[in-house]
Amino acid sequence: MASHKVLCVVTRSVNYRDHDRILTLVSREKGRITATARGCRKPQSKLLTAASPFCYGEYVLNERDGRFYVSQCTVRETFYNLRLRPEALYAANFVCAATEEFANPEEPYIKQFSLLLHTLSLLCNEEYPVEGVLAFFMAKLLHFEGYGLSMDRCAICKREENLRYMDLELGGAVCSRCGGGRPDLFPMGEHELRLLALLPSIPSGGYQAAAPLLEAYHKNIRPLLESYLRGIASRKLPPSNVSFNVDTPH
């Protein structure tokens, strides 16, 4: 029976049988992993915390017949403060599901894993608005996965002037001439377009550098990024606890 030691975050936890849980783990070195935590729901189980959502730790996984089982875990962080604010908890569920969506088994997931840890830490801090943190996270994740939006020229006519809208189907900005009168497009101001172009270049741990700009414009770019991400995702992502309709432009 092979044994593996990996750094992971629990992105999903489902009760199984009387005392077990099936965990979806996002790891730094091995991407997405499904593992069983046997007996973790028994009283006094040492694996109870390790089998809880958002737990970050060094997991020892035993592999048998192609399946993984959690044998032990050194917990590094539980991100407990996520549970103190409903908006942060919903956002964290969304962040974990979105990160898991793009993780493949047995493939390194280094940049995305670092982004996940930084985002969960930011959501624990009441100093930072949840919508701004989510906008930053989505812009970075989309960039890492090769789905970054194009903001330098019109996605239809290739003109560089008068960019006023965002077309999520084409994944890029649209000028006033091509986008006028189309209700399916997101209206975008010059500042929002500049911010969308800037965010991918900021390091995952550098949210503070973008925070002042995001505070002013996250209400405009956040629904756009979420609609775009949901359109790309292969499965339905959980609610992020926001009031706008993610399926229609605002």
Backbone as JSON, one array per atom type, in Angstrom:
{
  "sequence": "MASHKVLCVVTRSVNYRDHDRILTLVSREKGRITATARGCRKPQSKLLTAASPFCYGEYVLNERDGRFYVSQCTVRETFYNLRLRPEALYAANFVCAATEEFANPEEPYIKQFSLLLHTLSLLCNEEYPVEGVLAFFMAKLLHFEGYGLSMDRCAICKREENLRYMDLELGGAVCSRCGGGRPDLFPMGEHELRLLALLPSIPSGGYQAAAPLLEAYHKNIRPLLESYLRGIASRKLPPSNVSFNVDTPH",
  "N": [[0.85, -1.19, 0.0], [0.74, 2.07, -1.04], [1.97, 5.22, 0.21], [1.32, 8.7, 0.51], [2.4, 12.02, 1.02], [0.96, 15.1, 1.16], [0.32, 18.6, 0.61], [-2.77, 20.05, 1.18], [-6.06, 21.48, 0.61], [-9.29, 21.19, 1.9], [-11.87, 21.16, -0.22], [-14.39, 20.21, -0.53], [-16.72, 18.31, 1.35], [-18.35, 15.38, 2.11], [-20.73, 13.55, 3.87], [-20.51, 10.06, 4.54], [-21.72, 6.81, 4.75], [-21.93, 5.64, 8.16], [-19.96, 6.9, 9.74], [-18.0, 8.04, 8.18], [-16.38, 10.28, 5.79], [-16.37, 11.57, 2.48], [-13.87, 13.21, 0.89], [-13.07, 16.01, -1.12], [-10.09, 17.12, -2.21], [-7.91, 19.81, -2.86], [-4.75, 19.98, -4.03], [-1.31, 21.05, -3.86], [0.75, 19.77, -5.32], [-0.44, 17.58, -6.6], [-2.84, 18.27, -7.76], [-6.37, 17.79, -8.04], [-7.82, 15.64, -5.64], [-9.59, 12.81, -4.58], [-10.57, 11.52, -1.53], [-11.1, 9.21, 1.17], [-12.1, 9.73, 4.48], [-11.96, 7.76, 6.96], [-14.01, 6.92, 9.7], [-14.02, 9.5, 10.7], [-16.1, 10.95, 11.77], [-16.68, 9.94, 14.19], [-16.97, 10.24, 17.77], [-14.35, 12.02, 19.32], [-12.56, 11.59, 17.25], [-9.45, 11.88, 15.61], [-9.34, 12.85, 13.1], [-11.4, 14.57, 12.57], [-11.29, 17.45, 12.32], [-9.56, 17.61, 10.14], [-11.17, 16.62, 8.17], [-12.96, 18.54, 7.57], [-14.59, 21.24, 5.81], [-12.53, 23.64, 4.15], [-10.25, 23.17, 5.6], [-6.75, 23.35, 5.85], [-3.82, 21.58, 5.38], [-1.1, 19.24, 5.99], [-1.49, 16.32, 4.54], [-1.49, 12.83, 5.03], [-1.84, 10.33, 2.83], [-3.05, 7.16, 2.2], [-2.8, 4.88, -0.43], [-4.76, 2.56, -2.05], [-5.63, 0.1, -4.3], [-6.14, 2.04, -6.23], [-7.56, 3.96, -4.85], [-7.79, 6.61, -2.41], [-7.05, 7.09, 1.05], [-7.4, 8.88, 4.03], [-4.94, 8.92, 6.38], [-3.64, 10.36, 8.35], [-3.22, 13.8, 9.47], [-1.52, 16.86, 9.54], [-2.63, 19.69, 10.71], [-2.61, 22.91, 9.39], [-4.04, 25.28, 9.07], [-7.36, 26.36, 9.74], [-9.04, 28.31, 8.92], [-11.01, 29.53, 10.5], [-12.48, 31.91, 10.96], [-14.05, 32.3, 8.74], [-16.5, 31.23, 9.24], [-17.81, 33.01, 10.8], [-19.02, 35.05, 9.49], [-21.71, 35.2, 7.38], [-21.6, 36.07, 4.66], [-18.91, 35.79, 4.05], [-18.57, 33.05, 4.35], [-20.24, 31.95, 2.34], [-18.91, 33.01, 0.14], [-16.43, 31.74, 0.39], [-17.13, 29.06, -0.06], [-17.85, 29.26, -2.74], [-15.39, 30.05, -3.88], [-13.79, 27.79, -3.32], [-15.13, 25.83, -4.82], [-14.86, 26.87, -7.41], [-12.07, 26.83, -7.72], [-11.58, 24.09, -7.5], [-12.91, 23.27, -9.79], [-11.19, 23.62, -11.98], [-9.02, 22.09, -11.4], [-7.02, 19.31, -12.11], [-6.63, 15.76, -11.68], [-3.52, 14.48, -10.47], [-1.93, 16.48, -11.57], [0.3, 19.2, -11.2], [-0.63, 22.09, -9.32], [0.17, 24.65, -8.67], [0.24, 27.6, -8.75], [-2.5, 28.2, -8.63], [-3.2, 26.95, -6.26], [-1.81, 28.47, -4.38], [-3.15, 30.91, -4.77], [-5.7, 30.18, -3.86], [-5.23, 29.76, -1.07], [-4.41, 32.35, -0.27], [-6.76, 33.76, -0.85], [-8.73, 32.62, 0.84], [-7.64, 33.38, 3.27], [-7.85, 36.19, 3.08], [-10.64, 36.45, 3.03], [-11.23, 35.84, 5.61], [-10.69, 38.11, 6.94], [-12.19, 40.9, 8.18], [-11.63, 43.41, 7.35], [-11.44, 43.6, 4.63], [-13.56, 44.01, 1.83], [-15.91, 41.56, 0.83], [-16.82, 41.32, -1.83], [-14.83, 42.65, -3.3], [-12.59, 41.02, -2.8], [-13.44, 38.66, -4.02], [-13.67, 39.48, -6.68], [-10.98, 39.99, -7.3], [-9.9, 37.4, -6.91], [-11.28, 35.92, -8.94], [-10.45, 37.18, -11.31], [-7.72, 36.58, -11.27], [-7.74, 33.73, -11.24], [-9.04, 33.09, -13.67], [-7.17, 34.13, -15.42], [-4.92, 32.48, -14.86], [-5.91, 30.08, -15.8], [-6.05, 30.46, -18.49], [-8.15, 31.92, -19.54], [-8.31, 34.64, -19.66], [-9.75, 37.89, -20.03], [-9.85, 39.94, -22.97], [-8.77, 43.19, -23.38], [-7.68, 45.15, -25.0], [-8.49, 45.8, -27.57], [-11.32, 46.01, -29.83], [-13.32, 43.15, -29.83], [-14.71, 42.49, -32.07], [-14.47, 44.31, -34.36], [-11.84, 45.01, -34.14], [-10.91, 47.54, -33.59], [-9.19, 49.99, -31.59], [-10.23, 52.09, -30.22], [-12.73, 53.8, -28.2], [-13.79, 51.73, -26.52], [-16.4, 50.21, -24.91], [-17.98, 48.2, -23.91], [-18.39, 44.78, -22.69], [-18.12, 41.63, -24.08], [-19.06, 38.56, -23.2], [-19.28, 36.14, -24.49], [-17.44, 36.32, -26.57], [-15.27, 36.91, -25.08], [-14.01, 39.4, -24.68], [-13.44, 43.01, -24.95], [-15.72, 45.37, -26.45], [-16.34, 47.82, -28.9], [-18.07, 51.04, -28.96], [-19.44, 51.36, -31.35], [-19.82, 48.75, -32.36], [-21.14, 47.56, -30.26], [-23.39, 48.99, -29.53], [-26.76, 49.19, -28.48], [-27.05, 46.5, -27.89], [-28.41, 44.33, -25.65], [-27.23, 42.17, -24.4], [-24.68, 42.66, -23.63], [-22.14, 43.75, -21.27], [-22.03, 46.93, -19.96], [-19.1, 48.92, -19.8], [-16.89, 51.1, -18.16], [-14.06, 53.31, -18.69], [-12.3, 53.15, -16.49], [-12.98, 50.71, -15.31], [-12.26, 48.91, -17.33], [-9.5, 49.3, -17.43], [-8.81, 48.39, -14.88], [-9.56, 45.69, -15.03], [-7.66, 44.85, -16.85], [-5.38, 45.23, -15.37], [-5.49, 43.6, -13.03], [-4.74, 40.77, -13.46], [-1.95, 40.91, -13.52], [-1.06, 41.44, -10.98], [0.5, 40.02, -8.14], [-0.61, 36.98, -6.51], [-0.56, 37.21, -3.76], [-0.77, 39.91, -3.43], [-3.05, 41.49, -2.9], [-3.58, 43.83, -1.45], [-2.48, 45.9, -2.92], [-4.27, 46.26, -4.96], [-6.61, 46.78, -3.67], [-7.65, 49.49, -3.06], [-8.54, 50.38, -5.61], [-10.31, 48.33, -6.3], [-12.24, 48.67, -4.35], [-13.62, 50.86, -5.24], [-14.64, 50.06, -7.71], [-15.51, 47.39, -7.72], [-18.18, 46.62, -7.67], [-19.02, 46.86, -10.24], [-17.32, 45.26, -11.86], [-17.3, 42.77, -10.66], [-19.8, 41.27, -10.98], [-19.61, 40.82, -13.73], [-17.26, 39.23, -14.01], [-18.04, 36.98, -12.55], [-20.24, 36.01, -14.01], [-18.92, 35.38, -16.38], [-17.13, 33.39, -15.5], [-18.92, 31.42, -14.56], [-20.09, 30.74, -16.97], [-18.04, 29.4, -18.22], [-17.47, 27.25, -16.55], [-17.85, 23.73, -16.09], [-19.73, 22.6, -14.5], [-22.48, 23.42, -12.32], [-21.83, 26.11, -10.24], [-21.71, 26.83, -6.71], [-23.91, 29.17, -4.92], [-22.82, 32.56, -4.46], [-23.76, 34.28, -2.68], [-24.68, 36.91, -3.36], [-26.54, 39.81, -4.42], [-27.18, 40.42, -7.04], [-28.27, 39.26, -10.31], [-26.53, 36.76, -11.81], [-26.71, 36.02, -14.42], [-27.45, 37.96, -16.18], [-26.55, 41.07, -17.8], [-25.48, 44.06, -16.05]],
  "CA": [[0.0, 0.0, 0.0], [1.57, 3.27, -1.16], [1.63, 6.34, 1.07], [1.68, 9.98, -0.07], [2.29, 13.17, 1.91], [0.66, 16.23, 0.27], [-0.35, 19.78, 1.14], [-4.11, 20.08, 0.59], [-7.2, 22.18, 1.2], [-10.55, 20.48, 1.7], [-12.81, 22.01, -0.94], [-15.73, 19.62, -0.41], [-16.78, 17.23, 2.34], [-19.68, 14.76, 2.05], [-20.87, 12.43, 4.8], [-20.6, 8.75, 3.87], [-22.0, 5.76, 5.73], [-22.26, 6.14, 9.5], [-18.93, 7.69, 10.42], [-16.96, 8.45, 7.25], [-16.61, 11.38, 4.87], [-15.63, 11.61, 1.22], [-13.29, 14.55, 0.77], [-12.4, 16.5, -2.33], [-8.92, 17.89, -1.8], [-7.09, 20.47, -3.88], [-3.37, 19.92, -3.53], [-0.3, 21.83, -4.59], [1.56, 18.94, -6.21], [-1.18, 16.53, -7.31], [-4.13, 18.74, -8.23], [-7.57, 17.36, -7.33], [-7.75, 14.29, -5.09], [-10.74, 12.34, -3.8], [-10.07, 10.63, -0.48], [-12.04, 8.85, 2.22], [-11.64, 9.87, 5.86], [-12.71, 6.73, 7.69], [-14.22, 7.11, 11.13], [-13.75, 10.88, 11.11], [-17.26, 11.52, 12.47], [-16.82, 9.33, 15.51], [-16.51, 11.11, 18.86], [-12.92, 12.05, 19.63], [-11.73, 11.23, 16.1], [-8.36, 12.81, 15.32], [-9.47, 13.33, 11.72], [-12.6, 15.38, 12.4], [-10.93, 18.76, 11.78], [-8.96, 17.41, 8.82], [-12.22, 16.25, 7.22], [-13.91, 19.66, 7.54], [-14.34, 22.18, 4.71], [-11.55, 24.74, 4.23], [-9.04, 22.81, 6.35], [-5.49, 23.31, 5.11], [-2.85, 20.84, 6.16], [-0.26, 18.23, 5.34], [-2.24, 15.07, 4.64], [-0.87, 11.56, 4.67], [-2.86, 9.55, 2.14], [-2.71, 5.79, 1.81], [-3.43, 4.51, -1.7], [-4.98, 1.13, -2.19], [-6.5, -0.22, -5.44], [-6.5, 3.27, -6.93], [-8.34, 4.84, -3.99], [-7.01, 7.24, -1.36], [-7.64, 7.12, 2.38], [-6.65, 9.77, 4.92], [-4.46, 8.2, 7.58], [-3.34, 11.39, 9.35], [-3.07, 15.15, 8.92], [-0.99, 17.93, 10.38], [-3.44, 20.85, 10.33], [-1.91, 24.19, 9.38], [-4.99, 26.4, 9.19], [-8.76, 25.97, 9.56], [-9.78, 29.48, 8.44], [-12.2, 29.5, 11.35], [-13.26, 33.15, 10.88], [-15.01, 32.24, 7.64], [-17.78, 30.81, 9.78], [-18.37, 34.08, 11.63], [-19.76, 35.98, 8.62], [-22.36, 34.43, 6.31], [-21.14, 36.45, 3.33], [-17.58, 35.21, 3.85], [-18.73, 31.6, 4.23], [-20.74, 31.69, 1.0], [-17.85, 33.33, -0.8], [-15.41, 30.7, 0.49], [-17.66, 27.89, -0.76], [-17.75, 29.55, -4.17], [-13.96, 30.05, -4.22], [-13.31, 26.4, -3.31], [-15.73, 25.13, -5.96], [-14.26, 27.38, -8.64], [-10.7, 26.31, -7.78], [-11.7, 22.66, -7.76], [-13.41, 23.09, -11.15], [-10.11, 23.6, -12.97], [-7.93, 21.21, -10.94], [-7.01, 17.96, -12.68], [-5.87, 14.8, -10.88], [-2.12, 14.17, -10.78], [-1.25, 17.59, -12.24], [0.64, 20.29, -10.28], [-1.61, 23.18, -9.31], [0.94, 25.48, -7.74], [-0.22, 28.99, -8.7], [-3.89, 28.24, -8.2], [-3.23, 26.57, -4.85], [-1.39, 29.66, -3.63], [-4.26, 31.87, -4.85], [-6.76, 29.7, -2.97], [-4.86, 30.04, 0.32], [-4.46, 33.8, -0.05], [-8.15, 34.23, -0.89], [-9.39, 32.2, 2.08], [-7.11, 34.23, 4.33], [-8.45, 37.52, 2.92], [-12.05, 36.39, 3.39], [-11.29, 35.78, 7.07], [-10.37, 39.45, 7.46], [-13.33, 41.81, 7.99], [-11.15, 44.67, 6.79], [-11.55, 43.58, 3.18], [-14.92, 43.68, 1.36], [-15.99, 40.25, 0.2], [-16.96, 41.46, -3.28], [-13.53, 43.0, -3.85], [-11.74, 39.83, -2.73], [-13.9, 37.72, -5.04], [-13.31, 40.01, -8.0], [-9.54, 39.74, -7.46], [-9.72, 35.96, -7.07], [-11.77, 35.44, -10.24], [-9.58, 37.72, -12.36], [-6.47, 35.82, -11.24], [-7.99, 32.33, -11.6], [-9.31, 33.05, -15.1], [-5.88, 34.35, -16.09], [-4.11, 31.27, -14.71], [-6.49, 28.99, -16.59], [-6.03, 30.8, -19.91], [-9.42, 32.5, -19.96], [-8.29, 36.07, -19.4], [-10.49, 38.75, -20.94], [-9.04, 40.82, -23.81], [-9.24, 44.56, -23.21], [-6.88, 46.13, -25.75], [-9.14, 46.17, -28.83], [-12.67, 45.47, -30.0], [-13.32, 41.74, -30.21], [-15.43, 42.32, -33.32], [-13.87, 45.04, -35.48], [-10.41, 45.16, -33.81], [-10.56, 48.93, -33.3], [-8.67, 50.2, -30.25], [-10.85, 53.28, -29.65], [-14.11, 53.8, -27.74], [-14.21, 50.44, -25.95], [-17.45, 50.58, -23.97], [-18.75, 47.03, -23.48], [-17.7, 43.5, -22.61], [-18.85, 40.52, -24.65], [-18.55, 37.37, -22.53], [-19.19, 35.06, -25.47], [-16.18, 36.5, -27.3], [-14.19, 37.05, -24.11], [-13.25, 40.63, -24.86], [-14.11, 44.31, -25.02], [-16.39, 45.72, -27.7], [-16.42, 49.27, -29.04], [-19.42, 51.61, -28.94], [-20.07, 51.16, -32.66], [-20.23, 47.35, -32.51], [-21.94, 47.09, -29.14], [-24.55, 49.83, -29.27], [-28.07, 48.58, -28.61], [-27.07, 45.06, -27.59], [-28.67, 44.16, -24.21], [-26.49, 41.04, -23.84], [-23.32, 43.09, -23.28], [-21.93, 44.46, -20.03], [-21.42, 48.27, -20.11], [-17.84, 49.06, -19.08], [-16.23, 52.38, -18.24], [-12.61, 53.26, -18.91], [-11.61, 52.71, -15.27], [-13.21, 49.28, -15.13], [-11.45, 48.2, -18.32], [-8.11, 49.37, -16.99], [-8.66, 47.53, -13.71], [-9.6, 44.31, -15.5], [-6.38, 44.58, -17.49], [-4.32, 45.29, -14.36], [-5.57, 42.58, -11.98], [-3.96, 39.54, -13.67], [-0.51, 41.12, -13.35], [-0.76, 41.6, -9.56], [0.74, 38.72, -7.51], [-1.73, 36.45, -5.74], [-0.48, 37.73, -2.4], [-0.69, 41.37, -3.47], [-4.38, 42.09, -2.95], [-3.58, 45.16, -0.86], [-2.16, 46.87, -3.96], [-5.46, 46.47, -5.79], [-7.78, 47.02, -2.82], [-8.31, 50.8, -3.23], [-9.25, 50.42, -6.9], [-11.43, 47.39, -6.24], [-13.29, 49.22, -3.49], [-14.4, 51.82, -6.03], [-15.22, 49.52, -8.94], [-15.82, 45.95, -7.69], [-19.6, 46.4, -7.93], [-19.21, 46.81, -11.68], [-16.59, 44.18, -12.52], [-17.52, 41.49, -10.01], [-20.83, 40.46, -11.67], [-19.1, 40.42, -15.04], [-16.33, 38.11, -13.86], [-18.74, 35.78, -12.1], [-21.0, 35.5, -15.15], [-17.96, 34.78, -17.31], [-16.63, 32.15, -14.9], [-20.0, 30.43, -14.56], [-20.29, 30.3, -18.34], [-16.94, 28.5, -18.58], [-17.48, 26.08, -15.68], [-18.55, 22.56, -16.63], [-20.82, 22.26, -13.6], [-23.07, 24.57, -11.64], [-21.09, 26.51, -9.05], [-22.63, 27.21, -5.62], [-24.17, 30.61, -4.83], [-21.79, 33.35, -3.78], [-24.49, 35.13, -1.74], [-24.76, 38.29, -3.8], [-27.93, 40.15, -4.73], [-27.47, 40.58, -8.46], [-28.47, 38.07, -11.14], [-25.27, 36.57, -12.51], [-26.94, 35.62, -15.8], [-27.79, 39.1, -17.03], [-25.68, 42.23, -17.62], [-25.94, 45.16, -15.21]],
  "C": [[0.89, 1.24, 0.0], [1.05, 4.38, -0.26], [2.14, 7.63, 0.45], [1.48, 11.08, 0.98], [2.12, 14.42, 1.04], [0.02, 17.37, 1.04], [-1.68, 19.95, 0.43], [-5.01, 21.07, 1.32], [-8.44, 21.36, 0.91], [-11.53, 21.44, 1.01], [-14.23, 21.49, -0.88], [-15.68, 18.45, 0.55], [-18.2, 16.68, 2.37], [-19.72, 13.58, 3.01], [-21.12, 11.14, 4.03], [-20.73, 7.67, 4.94], [-22.23, 6.39, 7.12], [-21.23, 7.11, 10.06], [-17.87, 8.27, 9.48], [-17.34, 9.74, 6.5], [-15.78, 11.16, 3.61], [-15.17, 13.04, 1.01], [-12.82, 14.81, -0.66], [-11.31, 17.44, -1.86], [-8.29, 18.55, -3.02], [-5.69, 20.57, -3.31], [-2.43, 20.73, -4.42], [0.4, 21.0, -5.65], [0.74, 18.0, -7.08], [-2.58, 16.96, -7.75], [-5.29, 18.24, -7.38], [-7.45, 15.89, -6.9], [-9.07, 14.0, -4.37], [-10.25, 11.32, -2.79], [-11.16, 10.37, 0.55], [-11.37, 9.04, 3.59], [-12.48, 8.93, 6.72], [-12.81, 7.06, 9.18], [-14.09, 8.53, 11.61], [-14.9, 11.51, 11.89], [-17.53, 10.86, 13.81], [-16.38, 10.32, 16.58], [-15.01, 10.93, 19.13], [-12.03, 11.64, 18.46], [-10.67, 12.3, 15.87], [-8.46, 13.4, 13.93], [-10.66, 14.26, 11.5], [-12.28, 16.75, 11.79], [-10.38, 18.63, 10.38], [-9.99, 17.09, 7.75], [-13.29, 17.34, 7.11], [-13.58, 20.6, 6.39], [-13.36, 23.28, 5.1], [-10.29, 24.36, 5.01], [-7.84, 22.73, 5.42], [-4.47, 22.58, 5.96], [-2.01, 19.91, 5.31], [-0.91, 16.87, 5.59], [-1.36, 13.88, 4.26], [-1.97, 10.68, 4.1], [-2.31, 8.17, 1.81], [-3.48, 5.44, 0.54], [-3.54, 2.99, -1.79], [-6.0, 0.9, -3.31], [-7.01, 1.05, -6.13], [-7.33, 4.24, -6.12], [-7.46, 5.38, -2.86], [-7.8, 7.27, -0.06], [-6.76, 8.0, 3.26], [-6.23, 8.99, 6.16], [-4.11, 9.18, 8.7], [-3.19, 12.74, 8.67], [-2.48, 16.07, 9.97], [-1.68, 19.21, 9.92], [-2.6, 22.12, 10.43], [-2.83, 25.38, 9.6], [-6.4, 25.87, 8.95], [-9.6, 27.1, 8.98], [-11.11, 29.61, 9.19], [-13.08, 30.74, 11.16], [-14.23, 33.19, 9.7], [-16.41, 31.95, 8.15], [-18.47, 31.88, 10.6], [-19.17, 35.09, 10.81], [-20.4, 35.18, 7.49], [-21.85, 34.77, 4.93], [-19.76, 35.89, 3.02], [-17.66, 33.71, 3.64], [-19.25, 31.22, 2.83], [-19.65, 31.93, -0.04], [-16.77, 32.25, -0.8], [-15.86, 29.42, -0.2], [-17.54, 28.06, -2.28], [-16.3, 29.47, -4.64], [-13.43, 28.61, -4.29], [-13.86, 25.63, -4.51], [-15.12, 25.58, -7.28], [-12.83, 26.88, -8.81], [-10.7, 24.83, -8.14], [-12.1, 22.38, -9.22], [-12.29, 22.91, -12.17], [-8.95, 22.68, -12.57], [-8.08, 19.82, -11.55], [-6.22, 17.02, -11.77], [-4.45, 14.61, -11.4], [-1.4, 15.26, -11.57], [-0.94, 18.69, -11.22], [-0.32, 21.46, -10.44], [-1.06, 24.3, -8.43], [0.4, 26.9, -7.63], [-1.64, 29.1, -8.17], [-4.04, 27.88, -6.72], [-2.84, 27.75, -3.97], [-2.49, 30.71, -3.63], [-5.39, 31.47, -3.92], [-6.45, 30.02, -1.51], [-4.93, 31.53, 0.63], [-5.89, 34.3, 0.02], [-8.9, 33.84, 0.37], [-8.92, 33.04, 3.26], [-7.72, 35.63, 4.27], [-9.91, 37.53, 3.35], [-12.25, 36.27, 4.9], [-11.14, 37.15, 7.71], [-11.52, 40.41, 7.15], [-12.91, 43.14, 7.37], [-11.38, 44.74, 5.28], [-12.96, 43.21, 2.74], [-14.92, 42.38, 0.56], [-16.05, 40.37, -1.32], [-15.62, 41.81, -3.94], [-12.59, 41.81, -3.88], [-12.13, 38.84, -3.82], [-13.55, 38.2, -6.44], [-11.83, 39.75, -8.29], [-9.28, 38.26, -7.71], [-10.12, 35.5, -8.47], [-10.89, 35.94, -11.38], [-8.28, 36.92, -12.44], [-6.69, 34.38, -11.71], [-8.23, 32.21, -13.11], [-8.02, 33.24, -15.9], [-5.01, 33.1, -16.03], [-4.6, 30.14, -15.61], [-6.58, 29.3, -18.07], [-7.31, 31.39, -20.44], [-9.47, 34.01, -19.71], [-9.04, 36.86, -20.47], [-9.53, 39.66, -21.71], [-9.61, 42.23, -23.76], [-8.56, 45.57, -24.12], [-7.51, 46.56, -27.06], [-10.5, 45.5, -28.94], [-12.59, 44.03, -30.51], [-14.0, 41.49, -31.54], [-14.71, 43.01, -34.48], [-12.39, 45.32, -35.31], [-9.98, 46.61, -33.63], [-10.11, 49.08, -31.85], [-9.35, 51.36, -29.53], [-12.28, 52.98, -29.19], [-14.61, 52.43, -27.29], [-15.18, 50.72, -24.8], [-18.22, 49.39, -23.39], [-17.84, 45.82, -23.34], [-18.62, 42.41, -23.13], [-18.28, 39.23, -24.06], [-18.47, 36.16, -23.46], [-17.87, 35.12, -26.23], [-14.99, 36.66, -26.36], [-13.38, 38.31, -24.27], [-14.12, 41.87, -24.93], [-14.71, 44.54, -26.41], [-16.56, 47.24, -27.75], [-17.88, 49.73, -29.09], [-20.15, 51.37, -30.25], [-20.59, 49.73, -32.81], [-21.2, 46.9, -31.42], [-23.19, 47.88, -28.86], [-25.87, 49.1, -29.48], [-28.15, 47.1, -28.32], [-27.25, 44.84, -26.08], [-27.87, 43.02, -23.57], [-25.09, 41.41, -23.39], [-23.3, 43.8, -21.93], [-21.35, 45.85, -20.34], [-20.17, 48.38, -19.24], [-17.27, 50.46, -19.27], [-14.73, 52.21, -18.42], [-11.87, 52.74, -17.7], [-11.78, 51.21, -15.04], [-12.37, 48.45, -16.1], [-9.98, 48.18, -17.92], [-7.86, 48.44, -15.8], [-8.67, 46.06, -14.12], [-8.29, 43.91, -16.17], [-5.25, 44.49, -16.47], [-4.32, 44.08, -13.43], [-4.75, 41.32, -12.25], [-2.47, 39.7, -13.41], [-0.1, 41.28, -11.88], [-0.55, 40.22, -8.93], [-0.44, 38.27, -6.66], [-1.74, 36.96, -4.31], [-0.48, 39.24, -2.32], [-2.03, 42.08, -3.52], [-4.38, 43.53, -2.44], [-3.28, 46.24, -1.91], [-3.37, 47.21, -4.82], [-6.68, 46.91, -4.98], [-8.43, 48.39, -3.02], [-9.09, 50.91, -4.54], [-10.47, 49.49, -6.88], [-12.57, 47.93, -5.39], [-14.19, 50.17, -4.27], [-15.16, 51.17, -7.17], [-15.65, 48.05, -8.88], [-17.3, 45.68, -7.97], [-19.91, 46.32, -9.42], [-18.54, 45.59, -12.32], [-16.86, 42.81, -11.91], [-18.62, 40.67, -10.69], [-20.39, 39.99, -13.04], [-18.21, 39.19, -14.92], [-17.04, 36.84, -13.42], [-19.57, 35.18, -13.23], [-20.09, 34.79, -16.15], [-17.47, 33.44, -16.79], [-17.7, 31.06, -14.9], [-20.27, 29.89, -15.97], [-19.24, 29.31, -18.8], [-17.01, 27.19, -17.81], [-18.32, 24.95, -16.27], [-19.7, 22.11, -15.74], [-21.31, 23.52, -12.9], [-22.29, 24.87, -10.37], [-22.08, 26.96, -7.97], [-22.85, 28.71, -5.59], [-23.07, 31.32, -4.08], [-22.43, 34.39, -2.85], [-24.43, 36.61, -2.11], [-26.16, 38.55, -4.32], [-28.22, 40.25, -6.21], [-27.66, 39.24, -9.15], [-27.23, 37.88, -12.0], [-25.47, 36.24, -13.99], [-27.25, 36.77, -16.72], [-26.87, 40.27, -16.77], [-26.33, 43.29, -16.73], [-25.22, 46.43, -15.63]]
}
